[in-house]
Amino acid sequence: MLREAAGDACLVTGARVVTVSPGDPDGARASVQCVSAGGTKNYEADLVVGADGLRSTVRNQLAPATIPHYSGKSAWRGVVADTFLVSEDFTVIWGPGTEFGAVRISADQVYWYGYTSTAEHAAWPDEKLAASDHFRGWAEPVPALIEATPPSRIMRHDVYSLAPRLRSYVHGRTVLIGDAAHAMVPTMGQGANSSLEDGACIGLLIGRAVNAGTPLAAALRHFDAERRPRTQRIARRSRHAGLLGADVSGHVAVAVRNTLMKVIPGGPAAAAGASILSWEAPP
Ligand SMILES: Cc1cc2nc3c(=O)[nH]c(=O)nc-3n(C[C@H](O)[C@H](O)[C@H](O)COP(=O)(O)OP(=O)(O)OC[C@H]3O[C@@H](n4cnc5c(N)ncnc54)[C@H](O)[C@@H]3O)c2cc1C
């Protein structure tokens, strides 16, 4: 659909961006240098969107003080063929320093994750065995889901977030989105979601606005004002959600947390989550 909508635009794949010069929205165009099997090429652009992820080259050049910080956690993730282990509800189970979650993603498939404290770059020769060992003795469906997942469908990734937060997502004619702008811990499951919102807003707040006559500088300011507070708030809340969940370890801390969870009314927490999930694209 995107390719079709792009019409006869030139699409370059398999190229690595190595340098970006951000340009000026009221003056010089931006320029991007790419390296591919075909060699090095320079492109000039009215707008550059840096959507190049956690270790963004674009961000490294324009805002090098903001870098990925290891969260102390990694997550095993898997997709398993299942029709009976998990209901329609999102299941989350906490243990010391660990969170396990599972959710049905189709009539016969379940996605699960095991998020736990790990040394950075740790690796096990058999990740399935390591996950099974870690979750041995947990309530079902945890061991059963891991057991039912083929080793080739289990992956594990270290988790990072960006700090300090960016003061602006816009530099000249260049705008950062997604993990490049606001990589966050996954405790609210919002990293990719908020990246998709950013993408929609590039079209709505910049592309559409400029086509309708808004100066690029004003459209970029509007984008930053709409997206930066929201995404940085979600990143902050994700960090706080971790403090109540997988970051709690030690018998006393876990017992206090569990008692608090029983007495604190669910309403305010649900309302805070709903305010994130009820996002609507700008009209
Ligand atoms: C363990 C874990 C669990 C997660 N769970 C969830 C979840 O439940 N829900 C959720 O919404 N999100 C979740 N996320 C977060 C989600 O994966 C990210 O937020 C999302 O992938 C960010 O998308 P992105 O397009 O910004 O970056 P990426 O997906 O990282 O894509 C960046 C792209 O840029 C390319 N690239 C990089 N450098 C260059 C370069 N120099 N030149 C050209 N191309 C380049 C890369 O090859 C890549 O294709 C999770 C993340 C982790 C690690």
The ligand as a Gaussian input file, in Angstrom:
#p B3LYP/6-31G(d) Opt

LIG

0 1
 C       12.054000      -7.310000      24.083000
 C       11.223000      -6.261000      23.384000
 C        9.831000      -6.302000      23.469000
 C        9.053000      -5.328000      22.830000
 N        7.687000      -5.397000      22.918000
 C        6.922000      -4.448000      22.323000
 C        5.490000      -4.504000      22.393000
 O        4.915000      -5.409000      23.006000
 N        4.760000      -3.535000      21.783000
 C        5.360000      -2.495000      21.122000
 O        4.653000      -1.626000      20.579000
 N        6.714000      -2.422000      21.025000
 C        7.506000      -3.358000      21.610000
 N        8.881000      -3.299000      21.513000
 C        9.501000      -2.126000      20.876000
 C        9.530000      -2.185000      19.351000
 O       10.204000      -3.344000      18.912000
 C       10.248000      -0.937000      18.841000
 O        9.757000       0.217000      19.502000
 C       10.040000      -0.766000      17.347000
 O       10.619000      -1.843000      16.649000
 C       10.678000       0.557000      16.863000
 O       10.479000       0.668000      15.483000
 P       11.428000       1.581000      14.620000
 O       10.929000       1.442000      13.229000
 O       11.539000       2.941000      15.213000
 O       12.890000       0.948000      14.755000
 P       13.405000      -0.478000      14.248000
 O       12.322000      -1.498000      14.313000
 O       14.656000      -0.730000      15.025000
 O       13.755000      -0.251000      12.713000
 C       14.844000       0.573000      12.350000
 C       15.253000       0.214000      10.923000
 O       16.274000       1.122000      10.500000
 C       17.280000       0.375000       9.836000
 N       18.554000       1.116000       9.992000
 C       19.285000       1.290000      11.124000
 N       20.372000       2.031000      10.879000
 C       20.322000       2.340000       9.563000
 C       21.187000       3.109000       8.698000
 N       22.294000       3.711000       9.142000
 N       20.840000       3.213000       7.384000
 C       19.708000       2.614000       6.900000
 N       18.854000       1.894000       7.685000
 C       19.164000       1.758000       8.982000
 C       17.307000      -0.974000      10.545000
 O       17.873000      -1.953000       9.708000
 C       15.821000      -1.193000      10.789000
 O       15.213000      -1.817000       9.686000
 C        9.686000      -4.271000      22.116000
 C       11.084000      -4.231000      22.029000
 C       11.859000      -5.212000      22.644000
 C       13.368000      -5.157000      22.530000

